[in-house]
Amino acid sequence: MRRRWPFITAAVALVAIVAAVITVGVLMPGAGATTQQNDYQGRAGINKPTADLLTMDTLSSDGTVRAPKFALTNEDGSPLTLAQFKDDVVVLTFNDDQCADLCALFAQDVIAADHDLSAAARKHVAFVSINANPYYPSTADVQAWTNQHGLAHLNNWYYGTGTPKQLAAAAHDYAVNIQLDPATKSVEHGTEIFIITPNGTDADIADFGTQDADTAPFSHGLAVLANDALPASERGQVAGKDLPAALPGGTGIGDTPSPVTGPALLDGSGDASGASARAISSASDHGHYTVMDFFSSTCTACAGQLDAAQAEHAELGDKVDFLGVDVDDTASAGTAAAKEHHVTYPVLADRQGKQAARFQASDLPYTVILSPKGKVLVRHPGVFTQEELDYVLRTVDKKLPMPTD
């Protein structure tokens, strides 16, 4: 079984400015980047690009791989066991109940996947998550996360927790990697999505990977996997569409992607546009480098990134273009987050995460730096301090004078 890695990465430590380009995980020309592919052989209702989007594998086509049992406590205090879903398909994940970053995108995928299922199929599909954070094992913790991310209204959402020993046993049984940091009471965890059939076998395994911020095709694919695992008599028509065979414009290092465009939340003067019909774009005719900052109002680490980007924007003035991209938010939430941090550069809405998905935003915040001709020079997951961002900008843009102090 393949191992996946975290919904969110650990915060990048402050490093010496002279080593920033190497140390903070920036992808620049020559650094290289790989795209994970799988050997998907075909399943009704889902095409290969969508299967690749989910990094999907078939675990058991003959019903021989039994899903491990668990006995936990649901968010409402009731027992939660695998046996209670003996007539249902279970979409099983492990989730940190303190995560307020990219997990929010996964929550939106679950909501959309549930919506894509037919009413008949929805009655026999359960979205079950097991708490990956033993430092916060109470039912109140998992309930709070559920409420915060809009899942409370789903009748088929279950968030199980238990003692640290029980949670560790469940992760071990499913071979989900969880790394603990006692100092900060934080965790990093694998991002497997197990599709368990009504007869208790593991049918497929998917993953919350690098492009699944693109909510529509990811959730559609997840719904198809759940629907296909049902008995034929209980299946229904799945709404939504597969991922197109090719995304428009490559977004790897050295590529020149089509512009990032969306409804304006802020027009660059600091005034809210309220997701106006007027679109703004990363395209620029000013001959400047462009810094694109992907963020979300539910992402705690994004707050520091917005402050850093705004401080750098204020320092560089009109020498470098800045563009905020608010991912998977309502217009009001994205606008409020930008205004709270006094952002004065333009911000556009990426309501369904399509732009973030194009750039394979594996973590939020996520920074992309484009050349004056629109070529991708830098892709950086996680927080950029202002000092690090300033160093990288002055490194790629030789017209910017290096600071003297």
C-alpha positions, -999 to 999 in steps of 0.1 A, spaced: 0 0 0 14 34 -9 19 60 17 6 95 13 17 126 31 0 154 50 -29 177 43 -7 204 56 31 206 59 49 219 90 55 256 91 88 267 74 113 278 100 130 312 96 162 307 78 192 328 69 183 351 41 213 340 20 200 304 20 163 312 15 160 300 -21 174 266 -12 160 261 23 124 272 22 113 247 -4 110 271 -34 108 254 -68 127 275 -93 140 268 -128 162 237 -128 148 224 -95 126 199 -112 91 187 -103 73 154 -108 37 147 -114 24 115 -98 6 91 -122 -10 58 -115 -18 26 -134 -55 31 -134 -71 5 -157 -106 19 -159 -138 20 -139 -173 28 -151 -182 65 -149 -147 79 -143 -120 87 -168 -82 84 -164 -75 121 -158 -100 121 -130 -85 89 -116 -51 105 -118 -65 136 -100 -75 113 -71 -43 93 -75 -66 63 -74 -57 26 -72 -79 -5 -70 -71 -25 -39 -95 -54 -42 -114 -63 -73 -121 -98 -59 -133 -89 -24 -103 -104 -6 -89 -72 11 -109 -68 43 -111 -33 58 -99 -33 94 -126 -29 121 -127 1 145 -147 10 176 -147 47 183 -171 75 195 -189 97 170 -190 135 174 -224 133 190 -212 108 216 -227 77 201 -207 46 192 -191 45 158 -180 12 143 -174 -1 109 -200 -28 115 -229 -3 117 -223 4 80 -227 -32 68 -253 -21 42 -234 10 31 -203 21 12 -179 39 36 -156 67 23 -130 66 51 -104 92 58 -81 103 87 -84 140 96 -68 163 121 -95 180 142 -72 210 147 -65 215 110 -78 248 97 -57 249 65 -60 227 34 -84 204 53 -110 230 46 -107 223 9 -112 186 16 -144 194 36 -157 212 5 -149 182 -16 -169 160 8 -199 184 6 -198 185 -32 -193 147 -35 -224 142 -13 -243 166 -35 -232 148 -67 -247 115 -55 -282 107 -64 -308 107 -35 -310 69 -36 -273 64 -35 -268 90 -8 -288 68 16 -262 41 13 -230 61 14 -213 72 46 -185 97 48 -165 86 79 -134 103 92 -112 92 121 -94 118 142 -57 119 135 -48 142 164 -45 123 198 -37 156 215 -73 167 210 -94 135 213 -127 148 228 -160 147 210 -162 184 214 -131 188 193 -143 168 164 -178 184 166 -162 219 165 -142 210 134 -173 196 118 -193 228 125 -165 251 114 -162 234 80 -199 232 71 -203 194 75 -228 194 103 -258 195 79 -248 162 62 -268 133 76 -241 109 64 -210 125 79 -194 108 109 -163 120 127 -149 94 151 -126 99 179 -114 79 210 -85 75 234 -50 82 220 -44 44 221 -76 37 201 -67 64 175 -32 51 171 -45 15 167 -69 27 139 -41 45 120 -18 15 124 -45 -9 111 -50 12 80 -13 18 76 -18 56 77 13 75 86 9 99 115 38 120 129 34 136 163 49 168 176 44 169 214 59 203 217 32 220 196 5 193 200 3 191 162 3 162 137 11 154 101 -9 126 86 -14 105 56 -41 115 32 -55 82 21 -92 79 11 -105 43 15 -136 32 -4 -151 3 16 -178 -18 1 -210 -29 20 -195 -63 24 -165 -48 43 -138 -50 17 -114 -22 6 -123 -16 -30 -103 15 -39 -78 39 -24 -76 76 -34 -57 105 -21 -61 142 -13 -33 151 -36 -19 182 -54 -47 191 -77 -78 183 -57 -84 220 -48 -104 217 -81 -135 208 -62 -159 199 -91 -139 171 -108 -124 158 -76 -157 155 -58 -173 141 -89 -147 114 -90 -151 107 -53 -188 103 -58 -183 80 -87 -160 57 -66 -186 55 -39 -215 50 -63 -196 22 -82 -190 4 -49 -227 0 -42 -247 -30 -54 -261 -23 -89 -296 -19 -77 -286 10 -54 -265 30 -78 -277 62 -93 -267 88 -118 -237 109 -105 -239 146 -112 -209 166 -123 -182 159 -148 -148 142 -151 -116 162 -153 -110 172 -189 -82 153 -206 -59 183 -205 -58 214 -183 -54 247 -202 -18 258 -201 11 240 -182 19 255 -148 52 238 -140 85 256 -136 93 272 -170 58 269 -183 38 299 -195 2 293 -183 -29 310 -194 -37 340 -171 -53 334 -137 -87 352 -140 -117 355 -117 -142 379 -101 -127 408 -83 -129 408 -45 -106 438 -41 -97 461 -70 -63 471 -59 -73 502 -41 -84 484 -9 -120 488 -17 -142 457 -17 -158 447 -50 -179 419 -34 -171 394 -61 -182 417 -88 -189 407 -124 -158 425 -134 -129 400 -137 -93 407 -129 -64 387 -142 -27 379 -136 -20 391 -171 0 423 -171 14 446 -197 35 466 -172 66 445 -178 67 435 -141 72 403 -122 40 390 -106 35 375 -72 4 354 -68 -6 346 -33 -32 317 -29 -50 318 4 -82 310 22 -100 326 51 -100 293 70 -63 289 67 -45 300 99 -11 301 83 -24 323 55 -28 353 79 10 356 82 14 352 44 -11 380 37 8 403 61 41 394 45 28 399 9 12 432 18 44 445 35 65 436 5 39 452 -18 40 484 2 78 484 0 82 477 -37 54 499 -48 46 495 -85 79 477 -93 63 442 -88 27 432 -93 9 414 -66 -23 394 -69 -43 376 -42 -62 344 -51 -89 335 -25 -95 298 -27 -128 279 -19 -143 308 0 -175 328 -1 -170 363 -14 -177 378 19 -152 356 38 -124 361 13 -130 399 12 -131 401 50 -98 381 53 -81 404 28 -94 436 45 -85 424 80 -48 423 68 -51 456 50 -44 442 16 -42 469 -10 -33 448 -41 -60 432 -63 -77 400 -50 -98 377 -71 -121 349 -61 -113 312 -69 -146 299 -55 -142 263 -67 -104 261 -64 -99 257 -102 -70 282 -104 -53 267 -73 -57 232 -89 -41 244 -121 -10 254 -101 -11 222 -81 -14 241 -48 -5 213 -24 -6 235 6 -20 269 16 -7 295 16 9 289 -18 30 315 -37 37 316 -75 60 341 -91 57 348 -128 82 365 -151 71 397 -169 62 374 -199 41 352 -177 66 323 -172 64 303 -139 96 310 -120 88 300 -85 62 278 -68 63 277 -30 39 259 -7 37 273 29 45 306 44 69 330 28 82 355 53 87 390 39 124 387 42 124 354 22 100 368 -4 121 400 -8 153 380 -13 137 358 -39 122 387 -58 155 406 -58 172 374 -70 149 368 -100 144 405 -108 179 420 -113 163 455 -118 154 456 -81 183 469 -60 194 446 -32 188 461 2 219 478 17 211 472 54 
